[in-house]
């Protein structure tokens, strides 16, 4: 058991201790909790990640799920419910806070109309800006999005494309016809 102050520390401590379950916030200093989740799951595929956060926005929920999180709970949950959630996730179950279930279902319905390749129009816009070398802050300014929202969307894009980095995603974009992304 341990506590850390950043996503990078979470990845390092998880690598050292190999826990059954990691409880992590979506937004952390430095790299996002979503990115840390993806890294932990890639080095420790048996470790489950439970996201515990104040944010119920659909981008954060979906980015977490795409990064391999086994559960997503809001911080207003009780201590008893959190303990129960950790046990459920440890046993292999998936878990969504009831407050975010509607968000996920709405997004799934909306994604049925997504462009070929599984990327939504917004994701294609972001991928094009990544390919132009834009930072998350610059993308946010261009598309009127918060930098954290862009970070979560980028995580989702990487997951959908199976890309390990922004550079890999940009290279795939550059090699493909943008209308097919």
trRosetta pair geometry for C-beta under 8 A, 3 or more apart (Angstrom, degrees):
i j d omega theta_ij theta_ji phi_ij phi_ji
1 19 7.9 92 -86 -110 42 128
2 13 5.3 -130 89 -176 145 141
2 17 6.6 180 3 -30 128 161
4 9 3.7 -179 -167 113 124 117
4 10 4.9 -171 67 -69 148 63
4 12 8.0 146 -122 56 147 92
4 13 5.4 -153 -62 2 131 144
5 9 5.9 55 47 27 63 154
5 29 6.5 -5 147 36 81 130
6 9 4.7 98 57 7 79 101
6 10 7.0 -134 100 -8 44 86
6 28 5.8 131 -150 152 43 112
6 29 4.6 -70 -107 77 91 96
6 30 4.6 48 -166 20 120 127
6 31 7.4 86 166 38 94 78
7 10 5.4 -50 -151 30 36 117
7 11 6.7 36 153 -19 66 100
7 24 7.8 74 -114 -165 76 129
7 28 4.4 138 -48 82 87 135
7 29 7.4 -160 -1 73 80 51
7 30 5.4 -140 36 86 96 102
7 31 4.0 -114 81 80 138 90
7 32 6.3 68 -70 90 158 15
7 33 5.7 -146 -99 -84 109 43
7 35 6.2 58 166 73 151 96
7 36 3.7 -141 -164 -52 96 128
8 11 5.9 -52 -154 33 33 109
8 12 6.5 29 150 -15 65 108
8 30 5.4 -47 -12 119 107 158
8 31 5.9 109 -52 20 79 116
8 36 7.4 -117 -56 -97 28 109
9 12 5.6 -57 -146 41 35 111
9 13 5.9 28 159 -15 71 109
10 13 6.1 -56 -140 41 25 105
10 14 6.1 27 159 -19 62 110
10 22 6.7 99 -175 -169 107 133
10 24 5.9 68 -150 -110 155 124
10 28 7.3 -37 -12 -169 134 175
10 33 7.5 33 35 -125 166 73
10 36 4.8 46 79 -176 126 143
10 40 7.1 -59 134 -60 96 127
11 14 5.9 -57 -145 38 26 111
11 15 6.3 29 154 -21 61 108
11 36 5.3 -132 -52 -145 95 85
11 39 4.8 -13 -118 106 129 133
11 40 5.8 -136 -115 -66 69 80
11 43 7.6 91 -166 26 92 139
12 15 5.7 -58 -153 34 28 113
12 16 6.5 22 153 -14 64 108
13 16 5.7 -57 -148 39 34 109
13 17 5.8 2 165 5 71 115
14 17 6.5 -69 -130 52 24 89
14 18 7.1 79 172 -87 58 28
14 19 6.1 -78 -130 22 75 98
14 22 5.6 -20 -98 -80 125 138
14 40 4.8 -12 111 -125 164 111
14 43 7.7 121 109 78 108 117
14 44 6.1 -126 152 13 107 149
14 47 6.4 101 -170 178 116 170
15 18 7.4 11 -168 -63 20 68
15 40 7.9 -130 -52 -119 72 70
15 43 5.9 -19 -100 124 96 148
15 44 7.1 -154 -97 -38 52 117
18 44 6.0 -179 -130 -123 73 133
18 47 6.8 -136 -163 -69 56 119
19 22 5.7 121 74 -65 129 74
19 47 6.0 75 78 -133 66 114
20 46 7.8 -58 -130 133 57 93
20 47 6.7 -176 -164 -125 16 65
20 48 6.7 3 152 25 63 96
20 90 5.0 43 138 -134 124 101
21 47 7.2 167 -89 -168 21 73
21 48 4.8 -23 -107 72 74 98
21 49 7.5 153 -160 -94 60 24
21 50 6.0 15 -174 -4 109 110
21 86 5.4 141 114 -159 163 86
21 89 5.6 99 -120 99 125 114
21 90 4.9 -73 -43 -77 123 89
22 37 7.8 -173 87 -110 127 70
22 40 5.9 -57 18 179 158 165
22 47 6.1 40 -12 164 103 118
22 48 7.3 -175 24 92 67 48
22 49 4.9 -19 66 -112 100 74
22 50 7.1 180 86 28 48 68
23 49 8.0 156 -89 -162 23 56
23 50 4.9 -22 -107 73 70 103
23 52 5.3 16 -178 -3 98 126
23 82 7.8 48 -130 -174 148 108
23 86 6.7 -46 -66 -97 119 109
24 28 7.3 -49 -176 -48 96 135
24 33 4.7 166 145 -156 109 115
24 36 6.3 -146 -168 92 157 126
24 37 6.4 -167 70 -70 145 92
24 49 6.1 -27 23 -164 118 102
24 50 7.4 139 23 76 67 51
24 51 6.0 -41 77 -110 77 57
24 52 7.0 141 66 27 24 80
25 28 5.5 132 76 -65 102 88
25 33 5.0 -155 93 -60 50 153
25 51 7.2 75 -143 -161 18 73
25 52 6.3 -56 -84 78 59 69
25 53 5.2 114 -150 -95 68 84
26 32 6.7 -13 167 -179 61 100
26 33 4.6 -139 -139 56 17 125
26 34 6.1 25 -151 -43 76 88
26 51 5.6 48 -63 -165 83 122
26 53 4.3 13 2 -92 102 155
26 55 5.6 -84 52 49 143 125
26 60 4.8 31 -166 -163 161 116
26 63 7.8 95 -149 79 113 113
26 64 6.2 -75 -104 -70 104 120
26 152 7.4 12 178 -94 118 118
27 32 6.4 -44 -112 -137 46 84
27 33 6.4 -56 -18 1 14 109
27 53 7.0 101 13 -138 81 120
27 55 6.8 86 -12 -12 114 140
27 60 7.9 -51 -40 -122 91 130
27 148 5.9 -10 -106 -140 120 134
28 31 7.2 2 78 83 105 57
28 32 6.5 126 36 -152 82 32
28 33 4.8 108 -10 -57 111 85
28 36 6.9 2 40 -6 145 142
31 35 4.6 -100 174 79 108 135
31 36 5.9 128 109 -51 115 87
32 35 4.8 102 58 5 80 97
32 36 7.0 -141 101 -1 46 87
32 148 7.4 128 -102 -145 122 78
32 151 5.0 144 -43 146 140 130
32 152 6.9 -166 -171 -74 166 66
32 155 6.7 -95 72 -51 139 139
33 36 5.3 -52 -145 40 37 115
33 37 6.2 48 151 -27 67 100
33 51 6.5 120 130 -126 130 98
33 53 7.5 -171 58 -77 156 122
33 64 7.7 -1 108 -104 100 100
34 37 5.6 -48 -151 29 30 116
34 38 6.7 32 150 -18 62 102
34 51 8.0 15 -83 -102 67 136
34 60 7.4 -138 -59 -148 126 64
34 63 4.6 -11 -137 134 152 111
34 64 5.5 -106 -108 -84 92 59
34 67 4.8 176 -173 -31 76 157
34 69 7.9 -69 -122 -34 67 120
34 151 7.4 147 46 135 126 94
34 152 6.0 118 -8 -118 161 71
34 155 4.4 25 128 -159 131 174
35 38 5.6 -51 -152 34 34 113
35 39 6.4 32 151 -17 66 105
35 67 7.3 -110 -80 -129 21 141
35 151 7.8 -71 -31 175 114 104
35 155 6.1 -123 -67 -101 71 118
36 39 5.6 -55 -147 38 34 111
36 40 6.1 34 155 -20 67 106
37 40 5.9 -55 -145 37 28 109
37 41 6.2 22 158 -14 64 110
37 49 4.6 152 -135 136 96 167
37 51 7.0 -30 -77 -71 145 102
37 64 6.4 58 37 -144 170 69
37 67 4.3 83 93 126 114 127
37 68 5.9 -179 149 63 97 87
37 69 5.3 -29 -163 -65 149 87
38 41 6.0 -60 -146 40 26 107
38 42 6.3 24 155 -21 63 109
38 67 4.1 -88 -62 -154 87 96
38 68 6.2 127 -105 16 50 111
38 155 6.8 -158 -32 -155 139 105
38 158 7.7 25 -138 102 166 127
38 159 7.2 -128 -107 -79 126 100
39 42 5.8 -57 -147 34 30 109
39 43 6.5 8 162 -2 66 108
40 43 6.4 -69 -147 46 28 94
40 44 5.6 -36 176 44 69 107
40 47 5.9 -86 158 91 104 134
40 49 6.0 116 82 -70 135 126
41 44 6.9 -73 -114 70 21 65
41 45 6.2 54 -178 -111 63 50
41 47 7.0 -135 -96 73 52 90
41 49 6.5 -80 -57 -8 101 125
41 67 6.9 149 17 151 138 70
41 68 3.6 28 -84 105 175 159
42 45 7.4 15 -134 -69 15 79
44 47 3.9 29 124 3 119 121
48 70 4.3 -28 -160 7 101 149
48 71 7.6 42 164 4 112 97
48 89 4.6 168 142 156 144 98
48 90 6.2 -151 37 -90 141 40
48 92 7.7 -145 -75 -95 136 34
49 67 7.9 -52 74 110 149 102
49 68 6.5 75 31 106 122 86
49 69 4.7 -84 94 -117 102 66
49 70 6.1 137 55 11 51 83
49 71 7.8 -160 105 39 49 70
50 69 7.0 106 -112 -167 20 96
50 70 6.3 -46 -76 68 66 90
50 71 4.2 -6 -125 65 83 111
50 72 7.7 -165 -165 -68 59 27
50 73 6.6 10 173 8 102 108
50 85 6.2 122 -150 136 145 108
50 86 6.2 -106 1 -99 162 64
50 89 4.9 -135 -69 -22 112 173
50 95 7.3 2 -125 61 102 121
51 64 4.6 -45 -27 -149 159 146
51 69 4.9 -12 -21 -144 107 152
51 71 6.8 -164 30 98 67 58
51 72 4.7 -3 64 -113 110 69
51 73 7.1 167 90 28 59 60
52 73 5.1 -11 -109 71 71 98
52 74 7.8 74 -159 173 58 6
52 75 6.0 90 164 -85 86 71
52 77 7.6 -98 -139 34 100 124
52 82 7.1 37 -114 -130 136 113
53 60 6.8 -122 106 156 160 139
53 72 7.5 -32 27 -162 107 82
53 73 7.7 136 25 82 61 51
53 74 6.7 -55 78 -120 57 48
53 75 6.3 -82 132 -35 12 95
54 74 6.7 64 -127 -157 28 81
54 75 5.0 -27 -75 15 69 124
55 60 4.7 45 117 41 124 171
56 60 7.7 -174 176 64 4 121
56 61 7.1 20 -166 -51 46 117
56 74 6.0 -12 -70 -87 101 122
56 97 7.4 -98 -112 82 102 132
56 99 5.5 -71 -121 127 143 110
56 100 5.0 -148 -151 -84 89 94
56 103 6.4 175 161 -30 86 153
57 60 5.0 83 68 11 85 105
57 61 7.1 -161 93 -7 41 91
57 103 7.5 172 -176 -153 21 149
57 149 7.3 -66 126 -106 153 97
58 61 5.6 -57 -145 39 35 112
58 62 5.9 25 163 -12 71 110
58 103 4.5 -157 -88 177 85 107
58 104 7.2 168 -135 -75 87 42
58 106 7.1 -88 -100 76 140 108
58 107 4.9 156 -169 -62 129 129
59 62 6.2 -60 -142 43 26 103
59 63 5.9 25 161 -19 64 112
59 149 5.5 74 72 -150 162 78
59 152 4.3 105 142 108 103 132
59 153 5.6 -45 -152 -63 125 77
59 156 7.1 -107 -158 -20 75 140
60 63 5.9 -54 -138 39 25 109
60 64 6.3 29 158 -22 61 108
60 152 5.2 -77 -86 -123 54 153
61 64 5.9 -63 -157 34 25 111
61 65 6.5 19 153 -15 63 108
61 72 5.6 97 -133 167 79 167
61 96 7.7 53 -158 -140 118 110
61 100 5.0 173 -103 -177 142 132
61 103 5.6 113 24 105 158 129
61 104 5.8 -114 136 -71 136 91
61 107 7.8 175 81 3 116 151
62 65 5.6 -54 -145 38 35 110
62 66 6.0 32 157 -15 68 108
62 104 6.9 152 -74 -116 82 78
62 107 5.8 -116 -65 136 134 164
62 152 7.9 98 68 162 80 108
62 156 5.8 30 118 -104 102 132
63 66 5.8 -57 -144 42 29 109
63 67 6.1 30 155 -21 64 110
63 152 4.0 -138 -14 -169 159 82
63 153 7.0 -91 -76 -66 123 23
63 155 4.3 73 -162 83 113 119
63 156 4.6 -90 -97 -52 76 91
63 159 7.6 160 -146 3 57 137
64 67 5.7 -59 -147 36 28 110
64 69 4.1 -14 164 12 90 146
64 72 5.5 114 98 -90 148 118
65 68 8.0 106 176 -23 29 9
65 69 5.8 -74 -86 55 36 95
65 72 7.1 -57 -59 -33 86 131
65 104 7.5 83 -27 -122 155 123
66 155 6.9 142 84 131 115 87
66 156 5.1 98 44 -123 159 67
66 159 3.6 129 157 101 111 163
66 160 6.8 -35 -151 -48 140 71
67 155 5.8 -22 -67 169 115 121
67 159 6.1 -107 -72 -75 50 135
69 72 6.1 75 124 -62 139 86
70 89 4.6 123 105 -149 127 101
70 92 8.0 -120 -148 -158 139 27
70 93 7.5 101 169 93 113 44
70 94 5.5 -127 -171 -112 68 63
70 95 6.8 43 135 23 76 83
71 85 5.9 155 164 179 159 107
71 88 7.5 99 -77 90 145 105
71 89 4.7 -89 -11 -85 130 125
71 93 8.0 43 -69 105 113 79
71 94 6.4 173 -75 -166 69 48
71 95 3.6 8 -119 62 111 98
71 96 7.0 -153 -148 -67 62 37
72 95 7.3 -174 30 101 50 71
72 96 5.5 8 54 -125 97 65
72 97 5.9 -91 109 1 74 92
72 100 5.9 -64 112 69 122 156
73 77 5.1 -26 174 -19 120 150
73 81 7.7 165 -149 129 139 106
73 82 6.8 157 122 -107 163 76
73 85 5.6 12 -56 -159 145 171
73 95 7.1 -4 -57 124 96 115
73 97 4.7 123 -127 -65 47 109
74 77 6.1 133 75 -30 64 91
74 97 4.9 109 -4 -155 86 170
74 99 5.6 -7 -13 52 142 137
74 100 7.2 156 -44 -29 103 109
77 81 4.6 -118 180 91 102 124
77 82 5.3 128 110 -60 119 84
77 85 7.2 7 161 -15 159 143
77 97 7.0 -118 -64 -115 119 114
78 81 4.5 92 55 9 82 102
78 82 6.9 -143 94 -7 43 86
79 82 5.6 -54 -147 35 31 113
79 83 6.4 32 155 -19 65 104
80 83 5.9 -55 -151 35 30 110
80 84 6.4 29 151 -17 64 108
81 84 5.5 -53 -146 39 33 113
81 85 6.2 39 152 -24 66 105
82 85 5.5 -52 -147 34 31 114
82 86 6.5 34 154 -21 64 102
83 86 5.8 -51 -150 32 31 112
83 87 6.6 29 152 -15 63 105
84 87 5.8 -57 -152 38 33 111
84 88 6.3 32 151 -20 67 106
85 88 5.6 -54 -146 37 32 111
85 89 6.2 28 157 -16 66 107
85 95 5.5 167 -147 137 92 165
86 89 5.9 -56 -145 40 28 108
86 90 6.1 32 153 -23 63 109
87 90 5.6 -54 -144 36 29 115
87 91 6.4 25 157 -17 63 108
88 91 5.9 -62 -153 37 29 107
88 93 4.3 -57 170 60 88 132
88 95 5.6 92 103 -60 130 133
89 92 7.9 124 -179 -9 31 7
89 93 6.2 -89 -85 68 33 76
89 94 7.7 55 -112 -112 74 27
89 95 5.9 -83 -68 11 91 123
96 100 5.6 -118 180 80 100 100
96 101 5.1 121 113 -81 128 79
96 104 6.4 -65 -144 -4 157 150
97 100 4.9 68 67 14 93 101
97 101 7.4 -141 91 -30 46 80
98 101 5.6 -34 -147 0 40 120
99 102 7.9 -59 177 24 31 99
100 103 4.8 -50 -161 35 63 121
100 104 6.2 63 143 -22 82 99
101 104 5.9 -57 -153 36 33 109
101 105 6.4 29 154 -15 67 107
102 105 5.7 -55 -143 40 33 109
102 106 6.1 36 157 -21 66 106
103 106 5.9 -57 -150 35 26 111
103 107 6.5 23 154 -17 62 108
104 107 5.8 -57 -149 37 31 110
104 108 6.4 33 154 -22 65 104
105 108 5.7 -51 -147 33 32 113
105 109 6.6 33 154 -17 64 104
106 109 5.8 -57 -154 36 31 110
106 110 6.3 27 151 -16 66 108
107 110 5.5 -56 -145 40 35 111
107 111 6.0 36 155 -24 68 107
108 111 5.7 -53 -143 35 29 112
108 112 7.3 48 151 -37 57 89
109 112 6.0 -37 -167 3 36 115
110 113 6.5 -64 -178 37 46 101
110 114 7.8 73 129 -53 66 85
110 120 7.7 17 132 -110 102 132
111 114 4.7 -5 -162 -30 62 121
111 118 7.9 15 -175 -160 111 68
111 120 6.6 -85 -114 -71 74 105
114 118 6.1 29 116 -160 140 31
114 119 6.5 177 177 91 115 21
114 120 4.7 -78 -123 -85 98 62
114 121 7.9 -150 -141 -19 62 62
115 118 7.9 -31 78 49 64 12
115 119 5.7 -25 63 78 106 72
115 120 6.7 126 10 -138 90 18
115 121 6.2 113 -30 -68 118 61
115 124 6.1 14 37 -42 153 137
115 179 7.9 -131 -168 -173 129 50
115 181 6.9 32 111 81 133 68
116 179 7.9 43 44 142 116 63
116 180 5.6 -48 92 -150 125 56
116 181 7.8 113 85 68 77 27
117 160 7.9 86 146 147 78 116
117 176 8.0 87 -95 166 152 160
117 180 6.0 104 -39 153 125 60
117 181 5.1 -122 69 152 162 29
118 160 5.0 -164 112 -168 123 119
119 123 4.1 -133 -165 96 92 123
119 124 5.0 120 125 -59 124 78
119 127 6.7 -25 -155 -13 157 141
119 157 6.7 40 -117 -124 112 86
119 160 6.2 140 -76 115 76 152
119 161 7.8 16 -63 -59 115 95
119 181 5.4 -30 43 132 143 87
120 123 4.6 97 50 7 74 103
120 124 7.0 -133 96 -5 40 86
121 124 5.6 -53 -150 34 32 113
121 125 6.6 37 150 -22 64 101
122 125 5.6 -51 -153 31 33 114
122 126 6.5 30 151 -16 65 105
122 143 7.6 103 -152 -166 89 144
122 153 7.0 -89 130 -146 109 142
123 126 5.6 -53 -147 38 35 111
123 127 6.2 37 153 -21 66 106
123 153 6.4 -156 -101 -178 76 103
123 156 6.9 -96 -109 102 124 109
123 157 5.1 166 -161 -89 105 101
123 160 7.3 24 179 37 156 153
124 127 5.6 -52 -144 36 31 113
124 128 6.4 36 154 -22 63 103
124 178 6.9 105 -172 -176 112 88
124 181 5.1 130 -120 87 98 126
125 128 5.9 -55 -154 33 29 112
125 129 6.6 24 151 -14 64 107
125 143 6.4 118 127 -97 132 132
126 129 5.7 -58 -151 39 34 110
126 130 6.3 40 149 -23 67 102
126 139 5.8 58 -135 -167 81 137
126 143 7.2 -42 -80 -25 81 161
126 150 6.8 172 -130 -147 125 84
126 153 5.5 175 -55 125 174 126
126 154 6.5 -135 157 -79 133 72
126 157 6.3 -141 93 -49 121 150
127 130 5.4 -47 -147 33 35 115
127 131 6.4 37 152 -20 64 103
127 157 5.7 -178 -73 -159 99 144
127 169 6.2 -114 -135 156 97 111
127 170 7.5 180 -173 -93 72 54
127 173 5.0 174 156 -89 108 140
127 181 6.1 -173 86 175 152 149
128 131 5.6 -53 -152 35 32 114
128 132 6.7 30 148 -18 63 105
128 173 6.7 -168 -88 -180 47 143
128 178 6.5 39 -89 -132 111 130
129 132 5.4 -53 -150 36 37 113
129 134 4.3 -40 167 37 92 140
129 138 7.3 -170 175 109 120 97
129 139 4.7 128 118 -108 146 97
129 142 6.2 175 -116 65 144 153
129 143 7.7 -108 -27 -32 159 116
130 133 7.8 64 175 -59 33 15
130 134 6.5 -85 -84 53 30 84
130 139 7.3 4 -60 -77 68 139
130 154 6.9 129 -81 -123 133 107
130 157 7.7 -180 -10 104 154 156
130 166 5.3 -135 -164 -165 120 100
130 169 6.1 0 116 99 149 116
130 170 5.1 -134 125 -77 93 98
130 173 7.2 123 77 7 101 154
131 169 7.9 -114 -65 116 81 77
131 170 4.1 155 -101 -146 62 87
131 173 4.5 -111 -68 89 134 135
131 174 5.7 162 -149 -57 123 87
133 170 7.9 64 -67 -133 52 157
134 138 4.1 -132 -165 94 95 123
134 139 5.0 121 123 -58 127 81
134 142 7.0 -38 -154 -3 157 141
135 138 4.7 96 49 8 75 101
135 139 7.0 -137 95 -4 39 87
136 139 5.6 -55 -146 38 32 112
136 140 6.2 36 154 -22 65 106
136 147 5.1 86 129 -158 107 83
136 150 4.4 152 -161 104 87 125
136 151 5.3 21 -140 -67 152 76
136 154 6.6 -87 -98 -18 103 145
137 140 5.7 -54 -149 35 29 114
137 141 6.5 29 153 -18 63 105
137 147 5.2 -9 -92 -105 63 120
137 150 7.8 -166 -60 54 22 153
138 141 5.7 -52 -147 36 32 111
138 142 6.3 31 154 -19 65 108
139 142 5.7 -57 -147 38 31 110
139 143 6.1 -5 165 10 67 114
139 145 7.2 -26 124 56 82 116
139 150 4.9 135 92 -145 116 141
139 154 8.0 115 64 -61 165 114
140 143 6.5 -75 -137 53 22 87
140 144 7.6 -7 172 175 57 3
140 145 4.6 -109 -133 79 70 74
140 146 6.0 -38 -145 143 130 9
140 147 4.7 -79 -31 -78 160 55
140 149 7.1 117 -113 60 105 93
140 150 4.6 -105 -65 -27 90 137
141 144 7.7 23 -167 -73 24 40
143 150 7.5 132 55 -91 124 108
145 149 4.6 -117 175 84 106 126
145 150 5.3 126 104 -55 124 88
145 153 7.7 -10 161 0 161 141
146 149 4.4 94 60 2 85 105
146 150 7.1 -152 94 -6 46 83
147 150 5.6 -52 -151 35 35 113
147 151 6.4 40 149 -23 66 103
148 151 5.4 -48 -148 32 35 116
148 152 6.5 34 154 -17 65 102
149 152 5.8 -55 -151 37 32 109
149 153 6.3 31 151 -17 66 107
150 153 5.6 -57 -147 39 32 111
150 154 6.2 36 154 -22 67 105
151 154 5.8 -53 -148 34 28 112
151 155 6.6 33 151 -21 61 103
152 155 5.6 -50 -152 32 34 114
152 156 6.6 34 150 -17 64 103
153 156 5.5 -53 -152 36 36 113
153 157 6.4 39 150 -22 67 103
154 157 5.5 -50 -147 34 34 114
154 158 6.4 36 154 -20 65 103
154 166 6.8 -16 -171 -95 124 100
155 158 5.8 -53 -149 35 31 111
155 159 6.4 30 153 -18 64 106
156 159 5.6 -56 -148 37 32 111
156 160 6.2 31 156 -19 67 106
157 160 5.8 -55 -146 37 30 109
157 161 6.2 13 160 -5 65 113
157 163 7.6 -14 126 39 77 124
157 169 6.1 70 131 -147 109 150
158 161 6.1 -68 -144 48 25 100
158 163 4.7 -102 -145 71 70 92
158 164 7.3 92 -170 -103 114 5
158 165 7.4 47 -128 -66 126 3
158 166 7.4 -65 -80 -75 116 50
158 168 8.0 78 -134 72 91 107
158 169 5.7 -90 -97 -58 69 133
159 162 7.5 25 -176 -73 29 38
161 168 7.8 165 119 118 124 97
161 169 5.4 113 69 -115 158 90
161 172 5.9 161 -170 70 132 161
163 166 7.8 93 131 -87 131 15
163 168 4.1 172 -158 100 100 111
163 169 4.1 158 87 -64 173 79
163 172 6.4 -121 -82 0 124 136
164 168 5.4 68 46 11 72 155
165 168 4.8 102 55 5 77 99
165 169 7.1 -140 98 -1 44 86
166 169 5.7 -57 -150 39 34 111
166 170 6.1 35 152 -20 68 107
167 170 5.7 -54 -146 37 30 112
167 171 6.3 33 153 -22 64 105
168 171 5.6 -52 -148 34 31 112
168 172 6.5 32 153 -18 64 103
169 172 5.8 -54 -151 35 32 110
169 173 6.4 34 150 -20 65 105
170 173 5.5 -53 -148 36 33 114
170 174 6.2 34 153 -21 67 106
171 174 5.6 -53 -145 36 32 111
171 175 6.4 26 156 -15 64 108
172 175 5.9 -60 -148 40 30 108
172 176 6.2 13 159 -10 66 115
173 176 6.2 -70 -144 43 26 100
173 178 7.0 36 -170 -99 87 78
173 181 6.0 20 -121 -107 80 132
176 180 5.5 -120 172 76 111 106
176 181 5.8 129 102 -78 135 75
177 180 4.5 67 71 9 94 109
177 181 7.7 -141 91 -33 50 73
178 181 5.5 -22 -153 -13 46 118
